[in-house]
């Protein structure tokens, strides 16, 4: 190797170290950038000269970038319900608008990929991250809960309206007191805790057909206890308050079995011969252990109408052990569970992303419904993706196409931090600066040697 070859090698060293400093400075600058993936520098030596091993000499160097896309950044919790991070392998599918029409984004259908998950709703209802990329996902049917199609597209949530859902099931659980303290109960009067059919114009204890007419409502209320109430809805979302009352109709103390019957109010303003309360059609018989015998886990209220609002048939579910008869010092029913599955129509208020990757909407009617799912994709060679501004990536031939079924998991209310370590980068910076200075020394030395050679011929 001649002096000029030494100069060329030193110049290549200067260029390589300058390239490395550029990557280091970029990594340090992006140490706080969400989901930033640092770029390392790899050096490749260049061997000029003879092919004979004993004649080969050290040559110059060339620097190349080496991506660290597979290196996980720290997951940090946030307060935003639309922030999402990926723990493990995977990328979000995003698009960048090609243009805007009246402030509405126009998409060209070209997918990009990112791990930057600081998404927020914009004025048009799209989820956009801090770099301006729009999140893609698969919408979910609000009524069936099934995905709509299988191709991801930009997600938009704007004025979403949840239709009303009619009540079809009621879940009920309570403890009935062994001795109900009705208004008519007197500890000194045997059987005064029981409903007495003789006090009514029409016997209400006939399960299935028993009713309480308006003229007997006061008597019925005095000889029964409150069983709670629940608001149900018809198909249009009109609410109806179902009032429940229990009447004990037989007891072991009177020589029979502890038997109760359930009533619901059909007309709150019933008078005269108008029906105010209807027997549920089921007799509830309890054994000495306070449990139903036989067990009743489900029964149906047929053709329910409450104050003119038709609710149709309602199935009442009471898991084994949900309805009991244990002694109670208060003498009233203790309702443990009384819920129904219907709701009124509602307007979308907020959205959030959970750890399963589902985007859920909370509506003004109190319902939380899955609106979309966020798929993750992966690549056979993620380090060969082409980096774009804003932490996004583009597919290349070397990376391979996007593949479904990434093994990473979405974490809600979290963001992935930059995978750059400042301490490591500063260490690299010191080493690179020393290497750069050393190459300048080589140039200085080669120059002095050249001057000495020129001085020989003088």
KAKAJO-V757293 format. One record per backbone hydrogen bond with DSSP energy under -0.5 kcal/mol. CO is the residue of the C=O (numbers start at 0). NH is the residue of the N-H. Records with the same first field share a line. If there is no record, write none. Layout:
CO: NH / NH
//
This chain:
1: 5
2: 6
3: 7
4: 8
5: 9
6: 10
7: 11
8: 12
9: 13
10: 14
11: 15
12: 16
13: 17
14: 18
15: 19
16: 20
17: 21
18: 22
19: 23
20: 24
21: 25
22: 26
23: 27
24: 28
25: 29
27: 30
29: 32
32: 35
35: 37 / 418
37: 39 / 67
39: 65
41: 63
43: 61
44: 46
45: 47
47: 56
51: 54 / 55
52: 55
59: 45
61: 43
63: 41
65: 39
67: 70
69: 71
73: 75 / 416
75: 414
79: 82
80: 352
81: 118
82: 412 / 413
84: 86 / 410
85: 87
86: 408
88: 407
90: 376
91: 93 / 113
92: 135
93: 111
94: 133
98: 105
99: 101
100: 103
103: 100
105: 97 / 98
108: 110
111: 93
112: 392
113: 91
114: 116
116: 83 / 118
119: 127
121: 124
124: 156
125: 121 / 127
126: 134
127: 119
128: 131
132: 128
133: 94
134: 154
136: 138 / 152
137: 372
138: 147
140: 144
145: 140
146: 148
149: 151
152: 136
154: 126
155: 157
159: 347
160: 162
161: 345
164: 342
167: 314
168: 340
169: 171 / 316
170: 338
172: 335 / 336
173: 175 / 323
174: 333
175: 325
179: 181
181: 184
185: 188
187: 189
188: 191
190: 193
194: 196
195: 198
196: 199
202: 205
204: 206
205: 208 / 209
209: 278
210: 212
211: 275 / 276
212: 215
213: 216
215: 219
216: 220
217: 221
218: 222
219: 222
220: 223
221: 182 / 183
224: 245
227: 243
229: 231 / 241
231: 239
232: 166
233: 236
237: 233
239: 231 / 241
240: 242
241: 229
242: 264
243: 226
244: 262
245: 224
246: 248 / 260
247: 194
249: 258
250: 255
251: 254
256: 258
257: 285
258: 248 / 249
259: 283
260: 246
261: 279
262: 244
263: 277
265: 306
266: 269
270: 273
271: 214
273: 213
275: 265 / 266
276: 211
277: 263
281: 261
282: 284
283: 259
284: 292
285: 257
286: 289
289: 324
290: 286
296: 317
298: 315
299: 301
300: 313
303: 310 / 311
304: 306
305: 308
307: 309
308: 305
311: 303
313: 300 / 315
314: 169 / 316
315: 298
316: 171
318: 321
321: 173 / 323
322: 291
323: 175
325: 177
330: 180
332: 334
333: 174 / 335
336: 172
338: 170
342: 164
345: 161
346: 363
349: 361
351: 359
353: 356
356: 373
357: 353 / 359
358: 370 / 371
359: 351
360: 362 / 368
361: 348 / 349
362: 365
366: 362 / 368
368: 360
370: 139
371: 358
372: 137 / 374
374: 92
375: 404 / 405
376: 90
377: 402
378: 381
380: 383
381: 384
384: 386
385: 393
387: 390 / 391
390: 114
391: 387
392: 112
393: 385
395: 399
398: 379 / 380
402: 377
408: 86
410: 84 / 413
412: 77
414: 75 / 416
415: 34
419: 421
420: 424
421: 425
422: 426
423: 427
424: 428
425: 429
426: 430
427: 431
428: 432
429: 433
430: 434
431: 435
432: 436
433: 437
434: 438
435: 439
436: 440
437: 441
438: 442
439: 443
440: 444
441: 445
442: 446
443: 447
444: 448
445: 449
446: 450
447: 451
448: 452
449: 453
450: 454
451: 455
452: 455 / 456
453: 456
454: 457
//
